[in-house]
Amino acid sequence: MANSINTNRGALVALQTLNATNKALETTQNRVNTGMKVSSAKDNGAIFAIATSQRAEMGAQDAVKQSLQRGQSIVDVALAAGETVVSALTELKSLAVAIQDSASGSSSESKLLADFDAIVKEIHTSLAGATFDGVNLFKATGATGEIAVSTNTSGSKFVLKAASQAATAAHANLAFAGTNIDAATGAWSPAANDAAKRTAYSAANVDAAINTFTTTLAELGTKSKSLDRQLSFVGKLQDSLETGIGNLVDADLAKESARLTALQTKQQLGVQALSIANSSSSILLGLFR
C-alpha cells in the first residue's frame, strides 16, 4: 500500500478496534454497576419481557400471601373462641349431672340452673364476638370468609366457613330450649321456667352440643393447617420465581470482573496503537529533509 497523508488505513483500523473495545467496556461496566446482564429491553428484549412478567407474578404472590394471612387470622380468632366454648361446655356437663341429681324445686336446683344459664350466655357471647375483619365463622349468615389462594382470578376461592357451621352459627345445639338467639350480639334467653330448664339441661343435650361443636372445631383446625401449607407453598414459589429471574438476568460478577480488567488493558493498547498509526504521517516528513 502506498504511503499517503490523505488516507491512514492503520489509524482507521486502530480507531475501529478502539471503538469496539470502548463499547464492550461500557457494557461490562454497566453489568458490574447493576449486577445484571439484562437490565433493559435493549440488552435482550425477549429475556427482559420474561423477567418483567415474572416480577409482576412475584408482586401478585405478595397479595396472595396477605390474603392467606388474613384467612389465618379469621380462623385463629374462631379457634380461640372455640376453646372458650369447649371449656364452658365441659363445665356444663358437670352442672347437668348435678342438676339431674338435685331435688326438683329446691334452692340447690335454682342455683345450679342459674349457673347453667350464666355459662350458656357466655358461650353465645363468645361466639358472637369471634369476629375478625368483619367475618365471623360461627354466624349462619354474612361473609363466608372466601380468600384468594392464587393469582389466577378465575380460580376457585378457599372458603373458611365449614359446611357444618351453619347449625353451630344458629346455635341449634347450644340453645338448650332457650329463645331469642341473636347471632350478632349473642343475646340469649333461657327457657321460661325451671321445669323446662331441668328437662333441657341434661347431660345428653350437653354431649350433643359438645359433639356438634367439636366437629366444627375439627374442620376449622383442618382449614388452619391447609392455610399453613398454602403459605409455605407461596413462600417457596416466590423463592423459585426469584431464583429463576436471577438465572435469566443476573450477571456473573467474577467473569465480568475479569473481562473488565482485560478490556481496560485492551483499551490502553488500542490508544497506543492509534497513537502510533497517527504518527505514521509525520514520518513522511523525514523524506523531504
VEXVOKE-949889 format. One line per 2 residues: number of its first residue (from 0); their letters; for each residue x, y negated, z of N, C-alpha, C. Coordinates in nm, 3 decimals, always signed. Layout:
REM VEXVOKE-949889
NUM = A = X Y Z X Y Z X Y Z  ...
//
This chain:
REM VEXVOKE-949889
0 = MA = +0.086 +0.119 +0.000 +0.000 +0.000 +0.000 +0.088 -0.123 +0.000  +0.049 -0.221 -0.080 +0.130 -0.343 -0.090 +0.118 -0.426 +0.036
2 = NS = +0.232 -0.491 +0.069 +0.230 -0.583 +0.181 +0.156 -0.710 +0.141  +0.060 -0.753 +0.225 -0.022 -0.868 +0.190 -0.054 -0.948 +0.315
4 = IN = -0.062 -1.079 +0.296 -0.104 -1.165 +0.408 -0.255 -1.188 +0.404  -0.319 -1.143 +0.296 -0.465 -1.160 +0.283 -0.541 -1.045 +0.345
6 = TN = -0.487 -0.929 +0.331 -0.554 -0.810 +0.384 -0.460 -0.736 +0.477  -0.504 -0.721 +0.601 -0.422 -0.649 +0.701 -0.500 -0.525 +0.741
8 = RG = -0.481 -0.417 +0.666 -0.557 -0.295 +0.691 -0.530 -0.240 +0.829  -0.405 -0.247 +0.875 -0.371 -0.195 +1.007 -0.448 -0.267 +1.118
10 = AL = -0.462 -0.401 +1.102 -0.536 -0.478 +1.203 -0.683 -0.441 +1.202  -0.736 -0.417 +1.079 -0.878 -0.381 +1.069 -0.906 -0.247 +1.138
12 = VA = -0.820 -0.151 +1.113 -0.837 -0.018 +1.176 -0.821 -0.028 +1.327  -0.721 -0.106 +1.371 -0.699 -0.121 +1.515 -0.817 -0.189 +1.582
14 = LQ = -0.877 -0.286 +1.512 -0.993 -0.358 +1.568 -1.114 -0.266 +1.579  -1.135 -0.186 +1.475 -1.248 -0.092 +1.480 -1.231 +0.008 +1.595
16 = TL = -1.110 +0.057 +1.610 -1.083 +0.152 +1.719 -1.104 +0.087 +1.855  -1.058 -0.038 +1.869 -1.073 -0.110 +1.995 -1.220 -0.136 +2.026
18 = NA = -1.298 -0.172 +1.924 -1.442 -0.196 +1.945 -1.514 -0.068 +1.990  -1.477 +0.044 +1.929 -1.537 +0.172 +1.968 -1.501 +0.208 +2.112
20 = TN = -1.375 +0.179 +2.147 -1.332 +0.206 +2.284 -1.406 +0.118 +2.383  -1.422 -0.010 +2.348 -1.493 -0.103 +2.437 -1.639 -0.060 +2.456
22 = KA = -1.702 -0.013 +2.348 -1.841 +0.032 +2.357 -1.852 +0.155 +2.447  -1.762 +0.249 +2.429 -1.763 +0.369 +2.514 -1.734 +0.333 +2.658
24 = LE = -1.644 +0.235 +2.679 -1.609 +0.191 +2.814 -1.729 +0.124 +2.881  -1.803 +0.046 +2.804 -1.923 -0.019 +2.857 -2.027 +0.085 +2.901
26 = TT = -2.045 +0.187 +2.817 -2.140 +0.294 +2.851 -2.098 +0.367 +2.978  -1.971 +0.397 +2.989 -1.921 +0.468 +3.108 -1.933 +0.382 +3.233
28 = QN = -1.899 +0.254 +3.221 -1.911 +0.163 +3.336 -2.055 +0.152 +3.381  -2.149 +0.151 +3.288 -2.291 +0.145 +3.323 -2.334 +0.271 +3.398
30 = RV = -2.283 +0.386 +3.354 -2.316 +0.512 +3.423 -2.258 +0.515 +3.564  -2.135 +0.462 +3.579 -2.074 +0.458 +3.712 -2.150 +0.361 +3.802
32 = NT = -2.192 +0.247 +3.748 -2.262 +0.146 +3.827 -2.400 +0.194 +3.872  -2.473 +0.261 +3.781 -2.610 +0.304 +3.812 -2.618 +0.447 +3.866
34 = GM = -2.513 +0.524 +3.839 -2.517 +0.664 +3.879 -2.604 +0.748 +3.788  -2.647 +0.691 +3.676 -2.738 +0.759 +3.584 -2.682 +0.759 +3.443
36 = KV = -2.699 +0.870 +3.375 -2.657 +0.876 +3.235 -2.768 +0.830 +3.142  -2.894 +0.832 +3.196 -3.008 +0.779 +3.120 -3.081 +0.681 +3.211
38 = SS = -3.047 +0.554 +3.198 -3.109 +0.452 +3.284 -3.211 +0.368 +3.210  -3.216 +0.380 +3.079 -3.314 +0.305 +2.999 -3.349 +0.386 +2.875
40 = AK = -3.454 +0.341 +2.807 -3.501 +0.415 +2.689 -3.397 +0.419 +2.578  -3.311 +0.317 +2.569 -3.212 +0.315 +2.461 -3.102 +0.419 +2.482
42 = DN = -3.085 +0.467 +2.606 -2.986 +0.571 +2.631 -3.029 +0.704 +2.569  -3.155 +0.739 +2.594 -3.213 +0.862 +2.538 -3.364 +0.852 +2.555
44 = GA = -3.433 +0.816 +2.449 -3.577 +0.788 +2.458 -3.659 +0.904 +2.509  -3.633 +1.023 +2.459 -3.712 +1.141 +2.499 -3.693 +1.173 +2.646
46 = IF = -3.567 +1.177 +2.689 -3.539 +1.209 +2.829 -3.595 +1.101 +2.922  -3.582 +0.975 +2.880 -3.636 +0.865 +2.961 -3.787 +0.878 +2.978
48 = AI = -3.857 +0.916 +2.872 -4.003 +0.933 +2.879 -4.041 +1.046 +2.974  -3.968 +1.158 +2.965 -3.996 +1.272 +3.052 -3.971 +1.234 +3.198
50 = AT = -3.859 +1.168 +3.225 -3.824 +1.130 +3.362 -3.925 +1.032 +3.419  -3.970 +0.937 +3.337 -4.069 +0.839 +3.384 -4.201 +0.907 +3.419
52 = SQ = -4.242 +1.003 +3.337 -4.365 +1.077 +3.364 -4.356 +1.155 +3.494  -4.241 +1.217 +3.518 -4.224 +1.297 +3.639 -4.212 +1.208 +3.764
54 = RA = -4.156 +1.088 +3.746 -4.152 +0.995 +3.860 -4.294 +0.952 +3.898  -4.379 +0.932 +3.798 -4.519 +0.898 +3.825 -4.589 +1.012 +3.898
56 = EM = -4.555 +1.135 +3.859 -4.613 +1.252 +3.926 -4.569 +1.258 +4.072  -4.443 +1.225 +4.097 -4.394 +1.223 +4.235 -4.469 +1.120 +4.319
58 = GA = -4.495 +1.002 +4.261 -4.570 +0.900 +4.332 -4.712 +0.946 +4.362  -4.773 +1.016 +4.268 -4.908 +1.067 +4.289 -4.909 +1.174 +4.398
60 = QD = -4.802 +1.251 +4.407 -4.795 +1.353 +4.512 -4.791 +1.289 +4.652  -4.738 +1.169 +4.662 -4.741 +1.098 +4.791 -4.885 +1.073 +4.833
62 = AV = -4.971 +1.036 +4.737 -5.113 +1.014 +4.767 -5.180 +1.144 +4.810  -5.142 +1.255 +4.745 -5.197 +1.386 +4.783 -5.155 +1.421 +4.926
64 = KQ = -5.029 +1.392 +4.957 -4.979 +1.421 +5.092 -5.057 +1.340 +5.196  -5.084 +1.214 +5.167 -5.161 +1.130 +5.259 -5.303 +1.185 +5.276
66 = SL = -5.361 +1.234 +5.168 -5.495 +1.292 +5.174 -5.495 +1.416 +5.263  -5.394 +1.500 +5.246 -5.384 +1.621 +5.329 -5.362 +1.586 +5.476
68 = QR = -5.281 +1.486 +5.502 -5.257 +1.444 +5.641 -5.384 +1.387 +5.704  -5.462 +1.316 +5.623 -5.591 +1.267 +5.673 -5.681 +1.385 +5.707
70 = GQ = -5.683 +1.486 +5.620 -5.763 +1.605 +5.647 -5.719 +1.675 +5.774  -5.588 +1.682 +5.794 -5.536 +1.743 +5.916 -5.585 +1.669 +6.040
72 = SI = -5.585 +1.537 +6.034 -5.630 +1.456 +6.148 -5.777 +1.481 +6.178  -5.858 +1.491 +6.072 -6.001 +1.518 +6.091 -6.021 +1.653 +6.160
74 = VD = -5.950 +1.753 +6.111 -5.964 +1.888 +6.168 -5.909 +1.892 +6.311  -5.797 +1.824 +6.335 -5.737 +1.823 +6.469 -5.832 +1.762 +6.573
76 = VA = -5.900 +1.653 +6.533 -5.996 +1.590 +6.623 -6.110 +1.687 +6.653  -6.158 +1.756 +6.551 -6.266 +1.853 +6.570 -6.222 +1.968 +6.660
78 = LA = -6.098 +2.016 +6.641 -6.047 +2.125 +6.724 -6.030 +2.082 +6.869  -5.987 +1.956 +6.889 -5.972 +1.904 +7.026 -6.107 +1.901 +7.096
80 = AG = -6.209 +1.855 +7.025 -6.344 +1.854 +7.084 -6.392 +1.997 +7.105  -6.356 +2.086 +7.011 -6.397 +2.226 +7.024 -6.340 +2.293 +7.147
82 = ET = -6.215 +2.261 +7.180 -6.155 +2.319 +7.301 -6.230 +2.274 +7.425  -6.273 +2.148 +7.427 -6.351 +2.097 +7.539 -6.484 +2.171 +7.550
84 = VV = -6.547 +2.193 +7.434 -6.677 +2.261 +7.433 -6.663 +2.406 +7.479  -6.560 +2.474 +7.434 -6.539 +2.614 +7.474 -6.518 +2.623 +7.625
86 = SA = -6.440 +2.530 +7.679 -6.419 +2.528 +7.824 -6.551 +2.507 +7.898  -6.634 +2.418 +7.842 -6.764 +2.391 +7.906 -6.855 +2.513 +7.896
88 = LT = -6.854 +2.579 +7.782 -6.939 +2.699 +7.765 -6.895 +2.811 +7.859  -6.765 +2.821 +7.880 -6.716 +2.921 +7.975 -6.769 +2.895 +8.116
90 = EL = -6.772 +2.767 +8.151 -6.825 +2.731 +8.282 -6.976 +2.755 +8.289  -7.044 +2.734 +8.177 -7.189 +2.758 +8.173 -7.223 +2.905 +8.194
92 = KS = -7.135 +2.992 +8.148 -7.161 +3.136 +8.166 -7.169 +3.169 +8.315  -7.077 +3.114 +8.393 -7.080 +3.138 +8.538 -7.205 +3.078 +8.600
94 = LA = -7.241 +2.956 +8.556 -7.362 +2.891 +8.610 -7.487 +2.970 +8.573  -7.490 +3.025 +8.451 -7.608 +3.101 +8.408 -7.629 +3.224 +8.497
96 = VA = -7.521 +3.292 +8.529 -7.531 +3.409 +8.617 -7.578 +3.367 +8.755  -7.524 +3.254 +8.804 -7.563 +3.206 +8.937 -7.710 +3.163 +8.939
98 = IQ = -7.757 +3.103 +8.829 -7.898 +3.059 +8.823 -7.991 +3.179 +8.827  -7.958 +3.282 +8.749 -8.044 +3.401 +8.748 -8.042 +3.473 +8.883
100 = DS = -7.935 +3.453 +8.958 -7.922 +3.519 +9.087 -7.987 +3.439 +9.200  -8.014 +3.311 +9.176 -8.074 +3.226 +9.280 -8.225 +3.247 +9.287
102 = AS = -8.281 +3.208 +9.399 -8.426 +3.221 +9.418 -8.498 +3.113 +9.339  -8.603 +3.154 +9.271 -8.679 +3.059 +9.191 -8.743 +2.952 +9.280
104 = GS = -8.725 +2.827 +9.243 -8.784 +2.717 +9.318 -8.701 +2.672 +9.437  -8.589 +2.735 +9.461 -8.505 +2.698 +9.576 -8.422 +2.574 +9.544
106 = SS = -8.370 +2.513 +9.650 -8.284 +2.395 +9.630 -8.154 +2.434 +9.562  -8.108 +2.555 +9.588 -7.986 +2.604 +9.523 -8.007 +2.613 +9.373
108 = ES = -8.126 +2.660 +9.333 -8.154 +2.670 +9.190 -8.156 +2.531 +9.126  -8.215 +2.434 +9.194 -8.223 +2.298 +9.140 -8.085 +2.239 +9.118
110 = KL = -7.995 +2.262 +9.212 -7.859 +2.210 +9.198 -7.785 +2.276 +9.083  -7.803 +2.408 +9.070 -7.739 +2.481 +8.961 -7.793 +2.435 +8.825
112 = LA = -7.925 +2.414 +8.819 -7.985 +2.367 +8.695 -7.935 +2.228 +8.659  -7.918 +2.143 +8.760 -7.868 +2.007 +8.736 -7.724 +2.011 +8.684
114 = DF = -7.645 +2.100 +8.742 -7.507 +2.116 +8.694 -7.506 +2.164 +8.549  -7.594 +2.258 +8.517 -7.603 +2.311 +8.382 -7.641 +2.200 +8.285
116 = DA = -7.741 +2.119 +8.324 -7.784 +2.006 +8.240 -7.667 +1.911 +8.211  -7.592 +1.878 +8.315 -7.482 +1.782 +8.301 -7.376 +1.833 +8.205
118 = IV = -7.344 +1.961 +8.214 -7.240 +2.017 +8.127 -7.288 +2.022 +7.982  -7.416 +2.058 +7.961 -7.468 +2.062 +7.824 -7.464 +1.922 +7.763
120 = KE = -7.495 +1.820 +7.841 -7.487 +1.682 +7.791 -7.344 +1.648 +7.751  -7.248 +1.692 +7.831 -7.106 +1.668 +7.797 -7.070 +1.736 +7.665
122 = IH = -7.124 +1.856 +7.645 -7.097 +1.928 +7.520 -7.142 +1.846 +7.400  -7.265 +1.796 +7.405 -7.319 +1.722 +7.291 -7.249 +1.587 +7.273
124 = TS = -7.210 +1.527 +7.383 -7.134 +1.402 +7.373 -6.999 +1.425 +7.307  -6.934 +1.536 +7.344 -6.804 +1.569 +7.285 -6.816 +1.595 +7.136
126 = LA = -6.919 +1.668 +7.096 -6.938 +1.699 +6.955 -6.967 +1.572 +6.874  -7.048 +1.484 +6.931 -7.082 +1.360 +6.860 -6.961 +1.267 +6.849
128 = GA = -6.869 +1.276 +6.945 -6.753 +1.188 +6.944 -6.636 +1.239 +6.864  -6.647 +1.359 +6.807 -6.535 +1.419 +6.732 -6.529 +1.362 +6.591
130 = TF = -6.510 +1.231 +6.581 -6.511 +1.162 +6.451 -6.375 +1.100 +6.423  -6.328 +1.119 +6.301 -6.205 +1.054 +6.256 -6.228 +0.999 +6.116
132 = DG = -6.204 +0.871 +6.101 -6.222 +0.803 +5.972 -6.363 +0.824 +5.917  -6.460 +0.822 +6.009 -6.599 +0.833 +5.967 -6.648 +0.973 +5.938
134 = VN = -6.564 +1.073 +5.960 -6.603 +1.212 +5.931 -6.613 +1.290 +6.061  -6.728 +1.353 +6.082 -6.749 +1.440 +6.197 -6.787 +1.578 +6.144
136 = LF = -6.702 +1.675 +6.165 -6.723 +1.808 +6.109 -6.832 +1.886 +6.182  -6.883 +1.831 +6.292 -6.988 +1.900 +6.366 -7.127 +1.846 +6.334
138 = KA = -7.135 +1.752 +6.241 -7.265 +1.700 +6.201 -7.316 +1.777 +6.080  -7.446 +1.805 +6.083 -7.506 +1.878 +5.972 -7.515 +1.790 +5.849
140 = TG = -7.526 +1.660 +5.869 -7.535 +1.566 +5.758 -7.411 +1.477 +5.757  -7.403 +1.391 +5.657 -7.290 +1.299 +5.649 -7.179 +1.356 +5.562
142 = AT = -7.062 +1.293 +5.571 -6.949 +1.332 +5.487 -6.906 +1.475 +5.515  -6.874 +1.546 +5.407 -6.829 +1.685 +5.422 -6.679 +1.694 +5.441
144 = GE = -6.611 +1.579 +5.432 -6.467 +1.581 +5.452 -6.390 +1.638 +5.336  -6.434 +1.610 +5.213 -6.362 +1.658 +5.096 -6.234 +1.577 +5.077
146 = IA = -6.125 +1.646 +5.051 -5.997 +1.579 +5.031 -5.930 +1.632 +4.906  -5.846 +1.548 +4.847 -5.773 +1.588 +4.727 -5.653 +1.673 +4.765
148 = VS = -5.631 +1.780 +4.689 -5.518 +1.869 +4.717 -5.423 +1.878 +4.598  -5.453 +1.800 +4.492 -5.365 +1.799 +4.375 -5.384 +1.667 +4.301
150 = TN = -5.295 +1.639 +4.207 -5.305 +1.516 +4.129 -5.402 +1.531 +4.013  -5.452 +1.650 +3.993 -5.549 +1.675 +3.887 -5.686 +1.626 +3.931
152 = TS = -5.733 +1.516 +3.874 -5.860 +1.456 +3.918 -5.980 +1.547 +3.892  -5.967 +1.637 +3.797 -6.078 +1.728 +3.767 -6.070 +1.857 +3.847
154 = GS = -5.968 +1.867 +3.931 -5.951 +1.989 +4.012 -6.049 +1.994 +4.128  -6.060 +2.111 +4.188 -6.152 +2.128 +4.299 -6.100 +2.057 +4.423
156 = KF = -6.193 +2.015 +4.507 -6.160 +1.948 +4.632 -6.153 +2.052 +4.744  -6.080 +2.016 +4.848 -6.074 +2.102 +4.967 -6.180 +2.052 +5.064
158 = VL = -6.278 +2.136 +5.095 -6.390 +2.097 +5.182 -6.357 +2.137 +5.325  -6.354 +2.037 +5.413 -6.317 +2.062 +5.552 -6.431 +2.122 +5.634
160 = KA = -6.551 +2.083 +5.604 -6.665 +2.129 +5.684 -6.694 +2.275 +5.653  -6.688 +2.358 +5.755 -6.709 +2.502 +5.737 -6.855 +2.530 +5.704
162 = AS = -6.877 +2.642 +5.636 -7.013 +2.678 +5.594 -7.105 +2.700 +5.714  -7.050 +2.751 +5.823 -7.134 +2.782 +5.940 -7.153 +2.662 +6.032
164 = QA = -7.094 +2.547 +5.995 -7.101 +2.434 +6.087 -7.235 +2.363 +6.084  -7.318 +2.389 +5.984 -7.448 +2.323 +5.979 -7.531 +2.358 +6.103
166 = AT = -7.529 +2.488 +6.139 -7.605 +2.529 +6.257 -7.544 +2.469 +6.384  -7.412 +2.466 +6.388 -7.346 +2.409 +6.504 -7.374 +2.260 +6.514
168 = AA = -7.371 +2.194 +6.398 -7.395 +2.050 +6.397 -7.537 +2.018 +6.444  -7.631 +2.104 +6.409 -7.769 +2.083 +6.452 -7.789 +2.126 +6.597
170 = HA = -7.685 +2.185 +6.655 -7.689 +2.227 +6.796 -7.799 +2.330 +6.824  -7.829 +2.413 +6.723 -7.937 +2.511 +6.740 -7.908 +2.606 +6.855
172 = NL = -7.784 +2.649 +6.867 -7.749 +2.744 +6.973 -7.699 +2.674 +7.099  -7.688 +2.542 +7.092 -7.641 +2.468 +7.208 -7.751 +2.385 +7.272
174 = AF = -7.874 +2.399 +7.222 -7.984 +2.318 +7.274 -8.036 +2.371 +7.408  -8.034 +2.504 +7.425 -8.084 +2.565 +7.549 -8.222 +2.511 +7.585
176 = AG = -8.312 +2.516 +7.483 -8.452 +2.473 +7.497 -8.467 +2.323 +7.514  -8.359 +2.249 +7.498 -8.367 +2.104 +7.508 -8.420 +2.042 +7.380
178 = TN = -8.444 +1.913 +7.382 -8.501 +1.843 +7.267 -8.431 +1.710 +7.244  -8.472 +1.644 +7.136 -8.423 +1.510 +7.103 -8.270 +1.506 +7.089
180 = ID = -8.217 +1.604 +7.021 -8.072 +1.606 +6.999 -8.038 +1.507 +6.888  -7.955 +1.413 +6.918 -7.912 +1.311 +6.822 -7.768 +1.339 +6.785
182 = AA = -7.747 +1.379 +6.659 -7.612 +1.415 +6.615 -7.518 +1.295 +6.616  -7.573 +1.175 +6.607 -7.489 +1.055 +6.603 -7.440 +1.015 +6.742
184 = TG = -7.528 +1.022 +6.840 -7.493 +0.975 +6.975 -7.470 +1.089 +7.074  -7.515 +1.209 +7.038 -7.500 +1.320 +7.131 -7.608 +1.323 +7.237
186 = AW = -7.712 +1.239 +7.221 -7.821 +1.236 +7.321 -7.892 +1.371 +7.323  -7.918 +1.419 +7.443 -7.984 +1.550 +7.459 -8.077 +1.545 +7.580
188 = SP = -8.197 +1.597 +7.562 -8.293 +1.601 +7.672 -8.321 +1.747 +7.707  -8.306 +1.784 +7.835 -8.328 +1.923 +7.876 -8.476 +1.960 +7.873
190 = AA = -8.503 +2.085 +7.894 -8.641 +2.133 +7.899 -8.720 +2.059 +8.007  -8.852 +2.058 +7.991 -8.936 +1.973 +8.075 -8.944 +2.018 +8.220
192 = ND = -8.934 +2.146 +8.247 -8.948 +2.194 +8.385 -8.845 +2.301 +8.417  -8.835 +2.329 +8.548 -8.732 +2.423 +8.593 -8.758 +2.565 +8.545
194 = AA = -8.884 +2.601 +8.529 -8.916 +2.736 +8.483 -8.864 +2.759 +8.342  -8.884 +2.659 +8.257 -8.835 +2.670 +8.119 -8.683 +2.671 +8.116
196 = KR = -8.623 +2.592 +8.203 -8.477 +2.589 +8.210 -8.423 +2.724 +8.253  -8.489 +2.782 +8.356 -8.439 +2.910 +8.410 -8.439 +3.017 +8.301
198 = TA = -8.542 +3.011 +8.216 -8.551 +3.108 +8.107 -8.442 +3.084 +8.001  -8.422 +2.954 +7.971 -8.326 +2.920 +7.865 -8.181 +2.932 +7.910
200 = YS = -8.158 +2.906 +8.038 -8.020 +2.905 +8.088 -7.977 +3.045 +8.130  -7.974 +3.134 +8.035 -7.939 +3.273 +8.064 -7.800 +3.303 +8.009
202 = AA = -7.739 +3.407 +8.064 -7.606 +3.448 +8.020 -7.608 +3.490 +7.873  -7.719 +3.552 +7.829 -7.731 +3.596 +7.690 -7.730 +3.476 +7.595
204 = NV = -7.802 +3.370 +7.634 -7.805 +3.250 +7.548 -7.669 +3.181 +7.544  -7.601 +3.181 +7.657 -7.467 +3.122 +7.660 -7.372 +3.203 +7.572
206 = DA = -7.382 +3.336 +7.579 -7.299 +3.423 +7.495 -7.324 +3.395 +7.347  -7.452 +3.377 +7.312 -7.486 +3.348 +7.173 -7.424 +3.215 +7.129
208 = AI = -7.428 +3.116 +7.218 -7.368 +2.985 +7.187 -7.217 +2.997 +7.171  -7.155 +3.076 +7.260 -7.010 +3.095 +7.252 -6.971 +3.163 +7.122
210 = NT = -7.043 +3.269 +7.085 -7.011 +3.343 +6.963 -7.023 +3.254 +6.839  -7.131 +3.177 +6.833 -7.152 +3.089 +6.717 -7.045 +2.981 +6.711
212 = FT = -7.018 +2.921 +6.824 -6.925 +2.808 +6.825 -6.781 +2.853 +6.798  -6.743 +2.966 +6.856 -6.606 +3.013 +6.833 -6.586 +3.057 +6.688
214 = TT = -6.692 +3.102 +6.622 -6.683 +3.133 +6.478 -6.650 +3.007 +6.400  -6.716 +2.898 +6.438 -6.689 +2.770 +6.373 -6.546 +2.726 +6.398
216 = LA = -6.499 +2.740 +6.521 -6.362 +2.702 +6.554 -6.261 +2.788 +6.478  -6.294 +2.915 +6.462 -6.204 +3.003 +6.387 -6.190 +2.956 +6.242
218 = EL = -6.302 +2.913 +6.183 -6.297 +2.863 +6.046 -6.217 +2.734 +6.039  -6.234 +2.648 +6.138 -6.157 +2.524 +6.141 -6.007 +2.553 +6.158
220 = GT = -5.976 +2.651 +6.241 -5.836 +2.688 +6.259 -5.774 +2.740 +6.129  -5.851 +2.818 +6.054 -5.804 +2.868 +5.925 -5.779 +2.753 +5.828
222 = KS = -5.869 +2.657 +5.827 -5.853 +2.541 +5.740 -5.732 +2.458 +5.781  -5.707 +2.447 +5.911 -5.590 +2.373 +5.957 -5.461 +2.438 +5.908
224 = KS = -5.455 +2.572 +5.915 -5.338 +2.643 +5.865 -5.324 +2.625 +5.714  -5.436 +2.625 +5.644 -5.433 +2.606 +5.500 -5.378 +2.467 +5.464
226 = LD = -5.418 +2.366 +5.542 -5.367 +2.231 +5.518 -5.217 +2.224 +5.544  -5.171 +2.295 +5.647 -5.026 +2.301 +5.674 -4.951 +2.360 +5.555
228 = RQ = -5.006 +2.468 +5.500 -4.941 +2.531 +5.385 -4.943 +2.439 +5.263  -5.054 +2.368 +5.245 -5.063 +2.274 +5.132 -4.961 +2.162 +5.146
230 = LS = -4.946 +2.110 +5.268 -4.848 +2.004 +5.292 -4.706 +2.054 +5.264  -4.678 +2.174 +5.308 -4.547 +2.233 +5.285 -4.521 +2.248 +5.135
232 = FV = -4.625 +2.292 +5.062 -4.612 +2.310 +4.917 -4.586 +2.176 +4.847  -4.660 +2.072 +4.888 -4.643 +1.940 +4.825 -4.502 +1.888 +4.850
234 = GK = -4.450 +1.909 +4.972 -4.314 +1.867 +5.003 -4.212 +1.938 +4.914  -4.228 +2.069 +4.899 -4.136 +2.146 +4.814 -4.150 +2.106 +4.667
236 = LQ = -4.273 +2.078 +4.626 -4.296 +2.036 +4.487 -4.227 +1.903 +4.459  -4.237 +1.809 +4.554 -4.170 +1.680 +4.536 -4.019 +1.697 +4.529
238 = DS = -3.966 +1.784 +4.614 -3.821 +1.810 +4.610 -3.779 +1.868 +4.474  -3.862 +1.959 +4.421 -3.830 +2.020 +4.292 -3.837 +1.918 +4.180
240 = LE = -3.938 +1.830 +4.187 -3.951 +1.726 +4.085 -3.831 +1.632 +4.089  -3.791 +1.594 +4.211 -3.677 +1.503 +4.225 -3.550 +1.567 +4.171
242 = TG = -3.532 +1.695 +4.202 -3.414 +1.766 +4.151 -3.417 +1.775 +3.999  -3.536 +1.804 +3.945 -3.548 +1.814 +3.800 -3.519 +1.682 +3.730
244 = IG = -3.569 +1.572 +3.787 -3.542 +1.440 +3.730 -3.392 +1.410 +3.736  -3.331 +1.445 +3.849 -3.188 +1.423 +3.863 -3.107 +1.500 +3.760
246 = NL = -3.151 +1.623 +3.732 -3.080 +1.703 +3.631 -3.084 +1.636 +3.494  -3.194 +1.564 +3.469 -3.211 +1.501 +3.338 -3.134 +1.370 +3.326
248 = VD = -3.135 +1.288 +3.431 -3.086 +1.151 +3.416 -2.962 +1.117 +3.498  -2.928 +1.197 +3.599 -2.813 +1.162 +3.683 -2.681 +1.187 +3.610
250 = AD = -2.587 +1.098 +3.634 -2.454 +1.112 +3.573 -2.363 +1.195 +3.662  -2.270 +1.267 +3.600 -2.166 +1.339 +3.673 -2.055 +1.239 +3.704
252 = LA = -2.055 +1.182 +3.824 -1.963 +1.073 +3.855 -1.817 +1.116 +3.853  -1.788 +1.241 +3.885 -1.650 +1.288 +3.877 -1.601 +1.284 +3.732
254 = KE = -1.686 +1.331 +3.642 -1.650 +1.329 +3.500 -1.643 +1.186 +3.447  -1.740 +1.103 +3.488 -1.740 +0.964 +3.441 -1.621 +0.886 +3.494
256 = SA = -1.578 +0.917 +3.615 -1.461 +0.850 +3.671 -1.335 +0.883 +3.590  -1.321 +1.009 +3.555 -1.205 +1.049 +3.473 -1.212 +0.985 +3.336
258 = RL = -1.333 +0.979 +3.278 -1.349 +0.917 +3.146 -1.319 +0.767 +3.153  -1.360 +0.704 +3.265 -1.336 +0.560 +3.281 -1.186 +0.529 +3.280
260 = TA = -1.110 +0.609 +3.353 -0.964 +0.589 +3.357 -0.902 +0.607 +3.218  -0.949 +0.710 +3.148 -0.895 +0.738 +3.014 -0.929 +0.624 +2.917
262 = LQ = -1.051 +0.575 +2.924 -1.093 +0.469 +2.833 -1.023 +0.337 +2.863  -0.998 +0.311 +2.993 -0.925 +0.189 +3.027 -0.782 +0.194 +2.971
264 = TK = -0.720 +0.311 +2.979 -0.586 +0.328 +2.921 -0.591 +0.314 +2.769  -0.692 +0.375 +2.708 -0.708 +0.367 +2.563 -0.733 +0.222 +2.519
266 = QQ = -0.808 +0.148 +2.603 -0.834 +0.008 +2.570 -0.705 -0.073 +2.568  -0.620 -0.051 +2.668 -0.492 -0.122 +2.674 -0.404 -0.088 +2.553
268 = LG = -0.403 +0.040 +2.515 -0.325 +0.082 +2.398 -0.383 +0.021 +2.270  -0.515 +0.010 +2.266 -0.578 -0.050 +2.149 -0.543 -0.196 +2.134
270 = VQ = -0.538 -0.265 +2.247 -0.499 -0.406 +2.243 -0.356 -0.420 +2.192  -0.269 -0.333 +2.239 -0.130 -0.338 +2.194 -0.119 -0.304 +2.046
272 = AL = -0.195 -0.204 +2.001 -0.192 -0.165 +1.859 -0.241 -0.280 +1.772  -0.345 -0.349 +1.817 -0.396 -0.463 +1.740 -0.295 -0.576 +1.736
274 = SI = -0.226 -0.595 +1.848 -0.123 -0.699 +1.853 -0.010 -0.669 +1.756  +0.029 -0.542 +1.749 +0.135 -0.502 +1.657 +0.090 -0.521 +1.513
276 = AN = -0.035 -0.481 +1.486 -0.088 -0.493 +1.350 -0.097 -0.639 +1.308  -0.136 -0.725 +1.401 -0.147 -0.867 +1.369 -0.011 -0.932 +1.345
278 = SS = +0.092 -0.877 +1.407 +0.226 -0.935 +1.392 +0.295 -0.893 +1.262  +0.234 -0.796 +1.191 +0.297 -0.747 +1.068 +0.305 -0.856 +0.961
280 = SS = +0.208 -0.947 +0.960 +0.210 -1.054 +0.860 +0.327 -1.148 +0.881  +0.358 -1.175 +1.008 +0.468 -1.267 +1.036 +0.603 -1.208 +0.997
282 = IL = +0.611 -1.075 +0.988 +0.736 -1.010 +0.947 +0.771 -1.046 +0.803  +0.664 -1.069 +0.724 +0.688 -1.103 +0.584 +0.765 -1.234 +0.568
284 = LG = +0.756 -1.323 +0.671 +0.827 -1.450 +0.662 +0.979 -1.429 +0.650  +1.028 -1.318 +0.709 +1.170 -1.291 +0.703 +1.220 -1.269 +0.561
286 = LF = +1.128 -1.228 +0.473 +1.166 -1.205 +0.333 +1.198 -1.335 +0.258  +1.149 -1.447 +0.312 +1.166 -1.576 +0.243 +1.278 -1.661 +0.303
288 = R = +1.353 -1.608 +0.393 +1.463 -1.683 +0.454 +1.589 -1.667 +0.374
//
